[in-house]
């Protein structure tokens, strides 16, 4: 059996082959450089995904508010809230919001049963949400219209750049928008 010594020689040669320390260091350096180049664009992607998720959450809550107003034949209000039981004054939606039925028109929940949904701190700490100054709440009438002027909720990063917005028109339609070029946050 002449093939046995060749087989053993091949196995010994295979055992001796490996990577040297220099080759491993070169690979690690190349990976570190590639990771360093990719990291800024990865951070931008994560930021955009957070903004998109926040806009979708707001759009879902606005659709729920409109559906609640129509199905329960009562005015429904979506407003910024820090405690999930009352509206906060001002235009900062970053801490969360509350959806409630406003049967008597006083723009606040009167009973715990009036609260339909409360999202407290649904937004990541990396984003700020602020609405336009003319309107602090979204009110849906029993016919599904949104009373008042148009409302824009801007979604901005910590550096003050506008990443997206949610716009509610008087007809009650909510839509999201994303700026085509870098824009400063409006508030």
N, C-alpha and C positions, 0 to 999 in steps of 0.2 A: 504494500500500500504506500505508494509514493506520494500520494496527495496529503497524507497526515502531516509531514514536516512543513509543507507549504501552508497548510491550514493553521498550524500552530504559529508559524512565523507571521502570518497575516493578523492573527489575534493579538500577538505581542505588539506588533506595529500599531494596531488600532488602539491598544491600551496606552501607548506612549503618546499618541496624538492628543492634543488638547489646546486650550487657549492660554496664551501667556498673560502675565499681569499687564503688560503694555497693551495688548489687544483688548483686554477687558476695560482698562482705563480709557482707551480711545472710544470704545462703544459708549461708556458712561458719559464722557464729555459730549459726544455727538447727541445723545438723548437729552442731556441737560440744555444744550443750545437749542434744540428743536422745541423743548418744553417752554423755554424762555421766550421764544419767538411766538409760539401759539397762545401763550397765556393771556395777553391783552385782548386778542380777538375772542377768546373763550369767555373772558369776563364780560365783554360787550354782548355776546350771545346770551349769557345767563341773565344779564340785565334786561334785555329785550324780552326774553321768555317770562321773566317776573312781571314785566309791564303788561304783556299780553294776557297772562293769567289773571292779573288784577282787573283788567278791562273786561274780560269774560265773566268774572265774578260779579262785577258791577252790572253788566248787561243782564245776567241771569236774575239778579235781585230786582232790577227795574222791570223786567218781564213779569216776575212774580208779583210785584206791586200792582202793575196794570191788570193782570189777571185777577188778583184779589179784589180790586175795586169793581171790576165788571161782574165777577161771580157773586160777590156778596152785596152788590148794589149799594156801596158805601164809598166814601172818599178814603183812599189809602195814601199814606205818607211814607216816604223813604227819606231819612235825614241822618246827618252825622251824629254819632253817639259815642260816648266813652264808657257808659255803664250798661247799655242794652235796654234801658227802661225809659230814657228821656232823650230829647234832642239837645245837642250843644249849640250854643250861639256861635256864629262864625262860619267860616268856609272850609275848615280843615276836616277832611274825611279820613285822615290817616289812621285814626284810632279805631275806626269801625263805623257801623251804621245800624239803624233799627228801622224795621218796617212795621207799621201799625195801622189800625183802622181809626179814622177820625170821624166818628159818627156825629159829633156836635160841632165840628168846625173850629175847635180851639187850638188845633195844630200840635196836640200832645196826647199821648195815650192816657185815658182816664182810668181804665181798669187793667189788671194784668192780662185779662182775656183779649184785650184789644191788640196786644203785641203778637204779630204774626211770625216775625223772624228777627233775630238779633245776631249780627256778625261783629263781634268785638275783636279788634286787632286782627282782621283777616289779611292785612297787608304786611308784607315783609318790612323790616325796619330800614331797608335800603331805599324804599320809595316813599315819596310824599304825595298825597292827594289833596287837591284843593279845588273848590268850585268857584264859578264866576261870582262876582260880588253882588250882583243884583238879586240873586235868589239863593236861599240857603237850604231849601228842601225841594223834593220832587213830590208834587201832589197829583194823584190821579183821581179824576172824577168818576162817578159810576158808569159813564159812557166810554171810558178809556182814554179820554183826552187829558192832557197835562195842563193844568191851569197855570197861567203866568207867562213869563218870558222864557226864552230858550235858556237851558242850563248846560254849562260845559264843566265837566270834572276833569282837570288836568292831572296826568300821572307823570311825575318828575323824579329824577334820581337825586342823590345827595349833592351832586355837583351843580344842581340848578338847571339841568337840561331837560327839555320836554321829550318824553319817550312816547306818549300817546295821550289820547283823550276820549272821553265818552260824552256824547252830545245828546240831549233830550230836547226835541222840538215841541211846539204847542199842541201838535196832534197826538203827542205821547210816544212817538217813535224814538227809540234809542238806537244809536249807532256808535261805532268806535272809529277812531281816525288815528293815523300815525304820521308824524311830520316827515316830509321827503328829504329834508336837509336838517342839520343840527339847528335847534331853535332854543332860545332861552325860555325858561318856565315863566308863564305869565303872572305869577303871583309870588 
